[in-house]
Amino acid sequence: MYIERNQSGDFILESSELAERFGLSSDEFRQHLRRGSVMSMVERGEAEDAGTCRLSVRLGNRMWRAILDDQGRVASEEMTILRSRGRP
């Protein structure tokens, strides 16, 4: 996966590549984006992980995560199925 950064430092990911990770067509993924059901987060590495970033994209109970090295390349990625929280 190719990940860019814009002039303000924000990460730019191809929606078609993310759609593929989630097992969706590009159109289905864009519909989720428009509805606001896709959430993302960036965490920057500290101490021995300084210079790296972890990108997380969540859709429903699925989360895709990528670790970027200090050059901005994808060092690893994974898809996780999140467990639902039980009721108290």
N, C-alpha and C positions, 0 to 999 in steps of 0.2 A: 504494500500500500504506500502510495506517495502522499506525504503530508507537507503542505506549504505553511509559511507564516506570512501574514500581511505586514504592512509597514508599521502598524501599531503593536505587532507581536502576537496577534491572535492566530490560532491554528485554523487552517482551512483543509477540510477533508472532502474527498469526492463522495457525493451522495450515492452514486451508483456502486461504489466499492463498499460503503457502509450497508447499503441495501443487501448486497450479496452476503455480507457477514451475518445479517439477520435473517437470511433466507427469503427475502422479499424482492419484488420487482422494484425498479426505480420509481415507478408511479406510486406503488403502495407506500414506499418509504417517504416520498414527498408528501403524501396525504397525512401521514403521521406527523411530519414536521409542521405542516400547516395547522394541524389540530393542537399542536403543543404537547404531544405525548412523547416526544424524544427529548431527553435531558442529557446534558453533558457537564463534565467537570474536568479541570486541569489541576494536577498537584505537582508542585515543583520539588525535586529532590533536595535534601539537606545533608549536611555532614559528608559522609563518604559517597552519598548519591547526588551531591551537588552537580548541577549541569544537566541532569536527566529530568524527564517529565513523565508522568503517567496520565494518559488521556482515558477517560471513561465515558461511554455513551450508553445510556439506558433506554430501553423500550419495553414497557410492560415488565415481565419478570426476567428479562434477558439483559445482560450487561456485557458489552465488548470493552476490553481494556487493552491498551498498547503502552509499552514502555519505550520511550524515545531515548536514544543515547545522547551524549553531549554534542553530537553533530546533527541532531534532529532526525536521525534515521530510526526506523522501527527495529528495536532490538528483540522484542517479543510481543506477542499478542495472544489473547485468549477470549473465549466466549464463555460466560457463566450463566447458569440458570439459578436465579435467586429463589430462595425458599420464602413462602408466604408466612407472615407472622400469625401465629395462632391467637385466638381471642382470649382475653384474661378470664 
